[in-house]
Amino acid sequence: MADQVSRSTSISELEDYFSEDYFHFGDVVNPPETSDREAGVIWELLSLRQGSAVLELGCGYGRITNRLAEKGARVAGLDISPTLLKKAEADATKRKVKVEYVLGDMRSLPWRDQFDAVFLWYTTFGYFEDEDNERVLCEAACTLRKGGRLLIDHSNRFAFLRHKSPIYVAQRNDDLRIDIMSNDVLNDRRNIERIIVREGCVRRTRLSFRQYGFSEYVRMLRRTGFETIKAYGQDGGVFTSDSSRLVVVAYK
């Protein structure tokens, strides 16, 4: 039996989850040196160079987007959270880089044939039901020029399924973020119940995302216009069942 029956994450749940609380614990969960390293990995895997046009879907508070802009890419970022986008814009101003930040839904994008590369980092794919998840890939494909690349970074479900219900705790001063994970093995979804203890208040949010295997990515990506699809592990290494991450790079 699955731990619990899950469903896709609604827009309102995404907005609640990716709130100021998410930003508050950002540097604890992903220290600056981690973000620097990840931006370098993305740069290499997507074969970016000075002037490359790049779009991040689910860009959050810009921890990767702004770093790619510092490296010389022409970057845009889209997110559902106005709170996090304001943080991203403030950080871009501080770093003296220009980034186009757009509030929107990754299932309906305003760009066409404009980018050399699109990426979804840190498990920002799979929130919806299969049809809408594939729609995200189709929209991403439409924003890319011929020969463009799409990168998806996601948790490796084989590694996750070894842990029945792990609990992760992040602490910043006296504030706590507690994530309680569970696997819905019947629907191939990962569920997160998040408890925030901050400034004398307790808040709860939830997130559910679909966990796809590489063969499923290949089928979806080929249906949405991509030809060559490659798999990598964390930081661009070789992907195995023990890898903590599955990084997919697809070429249009």
C-alpha positions as CSV (number, residue, x, y, z in Angstrom):
1,M,0.0,0.0,0.0
2,A,1.1,3.6,-0.6
3,D,1.9,5.8,2.3
4,Q,-0.9,8.1,1.3
5,V,-2.9,8.8,-1.8
6,S,-1.7,12.0,-3.3
7,R,-2.8,14.5,-5.9
8,S,-1.2,17.1,-8.0
9,T,-0.2,20.4,-6.4
10,S,-2.7,23.3,-7.0
11,I,-1.6,26.9,-7.9
12,S,-2.7,28.2,-4.5
13,E,-0.6,25.5,-2.8
14,L,2.4,26.4,-4.9
15,E,2.0,30.0,-3.9
16,D,1.8,29.1,-0.2
17,Y,4.8,26.7,-0.4
18,F,7.0,29.1,-2.3
19,S,6.5,32.0,0.0
20,E,8.7,34.3,2.1
21,D,9.3,31.3,4.4
22,Y,10.9,29.5,1.5
23,F,13.3,32.4,1.0
24,H,14.0,32.7,4.7
25,F,15.6,29.3,4.8
26,G,17.2,29.6,1.3
27,D,20.9,30.1,2.3
28,V,20.6,27.4,5.0
29,V,19.4,24.7,2.5
30,N,21.4,26.0,-0.4
31,P,24.5,27.9,0.8
32,P,26.0,30.4,-1.7
33,E,28.9,28.0,-2.5
34,T,26.3,25.4,-3.5
35,S,24.5,27.8,-5.8
36,D,27.8,28.8,-7.4
37,R,28.7,25.2,-8.1
38,E,25.3,24.4,-9.5
39,A,25.3,27.4,-11.8
40,G,28.6,26.2,-13.2
41,V,27.2,22.7,-13.8
42,I,24.2,24.2,-15.6
43,W,26.6,26.3,-17.7
44,E,28.5,23.3,-18.8
45,L,25.6,20.9,-19.4
46,L,23.8,23.4,-21.5
47,S,26.9,24.4,-23.4
48,L,26.3,28.1,-22.6
49,R,28.5,31.0,-23.6
50,Q,28.6,34.7,-23.4
51,G,25.4,36.1,-24.8
52,S,23.4,32.8,-24.7
53,A,19.7,33.4,-24.3
54,V,18.5,31.3,-21.3
55,L,15.2,30.8,-19.5
56,E,14.7,29.3,-16.1
57,L,11.2,28.0,-15.3
58,G,10.4,28.0,-11.6
59,C,13.3,30.5,-11.0
60,G,12.3,31.2,-7.4
61,Y,14.4,34.0,-5.8
62,G,16.9,33.9,-8.6
63,R,19.8,32.1,-6.9
64,I,20.7,30.4,-10.2
65,T,19.3,32.8,-12.7
66,N,21.3,35.8,-11.4
67,R,24.5,33.8,-11.3
68,L,24.1,32.8,-14.9
69,A,23.6,36.5,-15.8
70,E,26.8,37.3,-13.9
71,K,28.6,34.7,-16.2
72,G,27.4,36.6,-19.3
73,A,24.2,34.9,-20.3
74,R,21.1,36.9,-21.3
75,V,18.6,35.4,-18.8
76,A,14.9,35.4,-18.2
77,G,13.1,33.8,-15.2
78,L,9.5,32.8,-14.7
79,D,7.8,31.9,-11.4
80,I,4.4,31.6,-9.8
81,S,5.4,33.4,-6.7
82,P,5.4,37.3,-6.7
83,T,7.1,37.2,-3.3
84,L,10.1,35.2,-4.6
85,L,10.3,37.2,-7.8
86,K,10.7,40.4,-5.8
87,K,13.6,38.8,-4.0
88,A,15.1,37.8,-7.3
89,E,14.8,41.3,-8.7
90,A,16.4,42.8,-5.6
91,D,19.3,40.3,-5.8
92,A,19.8,41.1,-9.5
93,T,20.0,44.8,-8.7
94,K,22.5,44.1,-5.9
95,R,24.6,42.0,-8.3
96,K,24.2,44.7,-11.1
97,V,22.8,42.3,-13.6
98,K,19.8,42.6,-15.9
99,V,17.3,39.7,-15.8
100,E,13.8,39.6,-17.2
101,Y,11.6,38.3,-14.5
102,V,8.0,37.3,-15.3
103,L,5.2,36.2,-13.0
104,G,3.4,33.3,-14.7
105,D,2.4,29.7,-15.1
106,M,5.0,27.4,-16.7
107,R,2.1,25.6,-18.6
108,S,1.5,28.8,-20.6
109,L,4.6,30.7,-21.7
110,P,4.7,34.1,-23.4
111,W,7.9,33.4,-25.5
112,R,8.3,31.6,-28.8
113,D,11.5,30.6,-30.6
114,Q,13.6,32.9,-28.4
115,F,16.0,30.9,-26.3
116,D,19.1,28.8,-26.7
117,A,18.4,26.9,-23.5
118,V,15.6,26.4,-21.0
119,F,16.1,24.7,-17.6
120,L,14.0,23.5,-14.6
121,W,16.3,23.1,-11.6
122,Y,15.9,21.7,-8.1
123,T,12.8,19.6,-8.7
124,T,10.6,22.2,-10.3
125,F,9.1,19.7,-12.7
126,G,6.2,17.3,-12.1
127,Y,3.8,19.3,-9.9
128,F,0.8,18.6,-12.1
129,E,-1.0,15.6,-13.5
130,D,0.8,13.9,-16.5
131,E,-1.1,15.8,-19.2
132,D,-0.1,19.2,-17.7
133,N,3.4,18.1,-17.0
134,E,3.8,17.2,-20.6
135,R,2.3,20.6,-21.5
136,V,5.2,22.2,-19.6
137,L,7.6,20.4,-21.8
138,C,5.7,21.4,-25.0
139,E,5.7,25.0,-23.9
140,A,9.4,24.8,-23.2
141,A,10.1,23.4,-26.6
142,C,8.1,26.2,-28.2
143,T,10.3,28.8,-26.5
144,L,13.5,27.2,-27.9
145,R,15.2,27.9,-31.2
146,K,16.1,25.0,-33.4
147,G,19.0,23.2,-31.8
148,G,18.1,24.5,-28.4
149,R,18.6,22.5,-25.1
150,L,16.3,21.7,-22.2
151,L,17.6,20.7,-18.8
152,I,15.5,19.1,-16.1
153,D,17.0,18.4,-12.7
154,H,15.0,16.1,-10.5
155,S,15.2,13.7,-7.6
156,N,16.1,10.1,-8.5
157,R,13.1,8.1,-7.6
158,F,15.1,4.9,-7.1
159,A,17.2,6.6,-4.4
160,F,14.1,8.1,-2.8
161,L,12.1,4.9,-2.6
162,R,14.8,3.4,-0.3
163,H,13.5,5.8,2.4
164,K,10.0,5.2,3.6
165,S,9.3,8.5,5.2
166,P,12.4,10.6,5.9
167,I,12.2,13.8,7.9
168,Y,14.5,16.8,7.0
169,V,15.0,19.7,9.3
170,A,16.5,23.1,8.5
171,Q,17.3,25.7,11.2
172,R,18.0,29.4,11.0
173,N,18.6,30.9,14.4
174,D,15.5,29.9,16.4
175,D,13.4,29.2,13.3
176,L,12.7,25.7,12.0
177,R,11.6,24.2,8.7
178,I,10.5,20.5,9.0
179,D,9.8,18.5,5.9
180,I,8.0,15.2,6.2
181,M,8.4,13.1,3.1
182,S,6.2,10.2,1.9
183,N,6.1,8.1,-1.3
184,D,2.9,7.3,-3.1
185,V,4.1,4.3,-5.0
186,L,0.8,3.7,-6.8
187,N,0.9,7.0,-8.5
188,D,4.7,7.6,-8.6
189,R,4.4,10.8,-6.6
190,R,6.5,12.2,-3.7
191,N,4.6,14.1,-1.0
192,I,6.0,16.8,1.2
193,E,4.3,18.2,4.3
194,R,6.2,21.2,5.4
195,I,5.9,22.7,8.9
196,I,7.4,26.2,9.5
197,V,8.0,27.3,13.1
198,R,9.0,30.9,12.9
199,E,8.6,34.0,15.1
200,G,6.2,32.2,17.5
201,C,3.9,30.9,14.6
202,V,3.4,27.5,13.1
203,R,2.5,27.2,9.4
204,R,1.9,24.1,7.3
205,T,2.1,23.8,3.5
206,R,2.2,20.8,1.1
207,L,3.8,19.9,-2.2
208,S,3.4,16.8,-4.4
209,F,5.4,16.1,-7.5
210,R,5.4,13.3,-10.0
211,Q,8.6,11.1,-10.1
212,Y,9.5,10.1,-13.6
213,G,12.1,7.6,-14.7
214,F,14.4,8.3,-17.6
215,S,12.5,6.2,-20.1
216,E,9.3,8.2,-19.3
217,Y,11.2,11.4,-19.9
218,V,12.4,10.1,-23.2
219,R,8.9,9.3,-24.3
220,M,7.5,12.6,-23.2
221,L,10.3,14.7,-24.7
222,R,10.2,13.0,-28.0
223,R,6.5,13.6,-28.2
224,T,7.1,17.3,-27.5
225,G,9.7,17.9,-30.2
226,F,13.0,16.8,-28.8
227,E,15.3,14.4,-30.6
228,T,18.4,13.5,-28.5
229,I,17.9,13.0,-24.7
230,K,20.8,12.3,-22.3
231,A,20.9,11.4,-18.6
232,Y,23.3,12.6,-16.0
233,G,23.7,12.2,-12.2
234,Q,24.3,14.9,-9.7
235,D,26.7,17.7,-10.9
236,G,26.7,16.2,-14.4
237,G,28.3,12.9,-13.4
238,V,27.3,9.4,-14.6
239,F,23.7,8.5,-13.7
240,T,23.1,5.3,-11.7
241,S,20.4,3.9,-9.5
242,D,22.3,5.3,-6.5
243,S,22.5,8.9,-7.9
244,S,20.7,11.4,-5.7
245,R,19.6,13.4,-8.8
246,L,18.5,12.6,-12.3
247,V,19.5,15.4,-14.7
248,V,18.0,15.1,-18.2
249,V,19.3,17.2,-21.1
250,A,17.2,17.2,-24.3
251,Y,18.1,18.7,-27.7
252,K,15.5,20.2,-30.0
